[in-house]
C-alpha cells in the first residue's frame, strides 16, 4: 500500500501472538471502535475485540475532581495525567495478505511488536469482507465473540453498496457456523438486524 | 460462500436446488435453494436434473419443510422477524422436494430418452423443465401424436402417441363432474382425426361409442354444464354415423341420426341376460333356468318363457320336468318382464342392427350409439352394449381368423367406448362379459376398449392391469385411487400427485402411450378455434385455397 495514501496510524502493537495482538492507542481514549477492522503493515488484519484505559504503572488511578465539570477540562488542568495513563486495545487476527491476495486465515507469524496499526479504510473493509470465512476465527476467539462479530458485521455492512444483502449473506454464514446453537445465532441476528 | 447458496445472480433463474440424497426406488431428495420458496413449488411439476453423464427428467411428488437439526425449529419461538426468517431459510431451515426420476437422456447428441436406470450424482443441479424438454419427451403434434393438454405452469403441449394409444385398451377415470366425458370426447376426436390421416390401412382405427348420455354424437353439454359443444358428428360429418335407440329423444334434441337400432327378443341369448344378473337381481338358478329354456324353446325362448303360466297344471309339470324350481322361474320371469318395458326390444325385427353397425365400421365410419332416455336405465345400457359387442367381436374373430395373418384381409382396428365400465367389468362379471374378454386378450382380434368410469375400484384387477394408458382425473375414494395405480412402480408418489389434482380440467396420464406420467391441464374444447384443430387437414387446406383464390 502506498504510504502516502495510507490512513493515519492509530496505534502500535505492544504484545502479539499468532491469533491476536494488543496495541497501544496513539491517543488516550481513542481506541478504534469495537468490531473495526485494523491492519498492520504486512499486512495482518485483525478485528478489535476489547479496549481499556489504565494507569501506566499498573495501579488503579485515584479519582480527584477539583472543580472541573467535564473530562476534557479535567485532563487539560492535569496535563501530566496523559503520561500516566494509556489506552490499549486487543484485536483478533482474522487474516493476512500474501502479495496481493487476501487470506482469511491465520498468518504464519505474529504481528511484530511496535508495528504501526491503521484502521482499514471502507474500500479495504469491503474487499476483505467479500468472503466471510473470517467469521469462524472471530466466533471462536474472545469471550464476548458474539458481540464482536455483531459489531464487526454492522460496521462492515456500511462498506457495502447493499448493506442488507451483505448482512443477510453474513447471517446465513453464521447460521451455518452455529448449526446447533440456535439461541446464540438468534442473539447475534438480533444485533445485526438492519 | 458455498455453492449451494450462491446469490441468485450467479445461478440461473430456473434452478431449484441440488440433489442431496435419494434412491431410484424412493425418489431423490432435493434441497431447495434459499432463494426459492416452497410456496412456488407444486407436486406434479416437471424438473430436469443435470447429472455428470446424463440428464434426468422427473416429477415433483412431494414438498417438505426441513431443518438441519430436527429440534431447531422448536427451540426458536422468537425467530419471527423477517430478517431472521430470511437468514434461516436455506441454512438452518430449508425446503426440500421429492423428485422421482423417470427418464434419462445420455449426453450424446442423438440420444433418446429412456427409462431411468440410475440416479444422478450428489449435488446435481435441479431445474424447472423447459418447454423444449417437454417437447422432446412427448413429441410434437404430427401424424402419430395428438395433443391432450399442457403440463402445469407451462404453455407447451403434451402429446399422446396415437399408435401406442390405439394398440391397447385405455381408461378415462375420475369422479363425476371432473370432466371425464370432456376428456373422452377429446380423445375420440383425436383418434378419428389421426386415423383419417394415416395412409396405411392397418394403422387406422374406427370407434364404436356406447353413448349413455348422448354426449358424443351430435352435440354435448359444455363442461361446467352451461351451453353446448359440438360433438363428433359435427366435427367429422363424413366419418361419423349417429345411431339411436330412442328416435323420439333424438328428434327432440334435433339430432339427425343415420340409423335406428332395434333388437328382437329372438336375438337375445341367455348369455346376454346373464350379465344383467346384478342389475335386475337374477339368482344363479334363474340364469341357469334361462339356458334350459333356451335349449327347450330355441330362439323364441323369451317370448315363450313370458307366456308360461306356472299356475297351469301342465306347465308346472313342464317346469318340474326341466328341473326348474318355481322360485327360479319367477325370478327369471320378473327379470325378463323388465326387459319387456324397453321400447327398442321387439318380439322380432327385420333389420339386423349388428350387420348395419358392422357395415359402417368396416367402411371406416365411426359409430356413436345414442341411448336417448334409456341412458339412465343401466339395464338397457348393459344389455345393449354387451349384446352388440358380443356379436361384433364374434364377427371380428371370424374375420381375423379367416385372414390368417394377411394384414390386408384383417378387419379394421375397432375401439369400443363404454361408460360406467364397472357395471361390465366388475370382478363377478369380468370373467363372463365380452368386455372382460376384450380387455384381457389385448388386440388379438383387433378390438380394444376405451373405458370411461367414475368408480375404478369396481373394475376387476386383472382387467385393470391390462389397461394400457390411464387418464385419471380427481378421484376421491382411497379404493379408486389404489385400483387405478395398482401395479405402477411409483404408486405412493403418484398417489400424492393424484390426490391433489384440481377438480376440473386436470388429469394425470400414465401408461403405454406416454414415456412418463404427466399431469395436464386438458386442452381447451368448445371454441371455434378448438374445433379448428380437428378439421381434417385436406379439407382445411382446401378451404384456405378457396379463400386465397377469392
Interface residues (C-beta under 8 A of the other chain):
Chain A: X131 X132 X165 X167 X168 X169 X171 X172 X173 X174 X175 X176 X179 X180 X182 X183 X185 X186 X189 X190 X193 X194
Chain B: X1 X2 X5 X7 X34 X68 X69 X72 X75 X76 X78 X79 X81 X83 X84 X86 X87 X88 X90 X91 X92
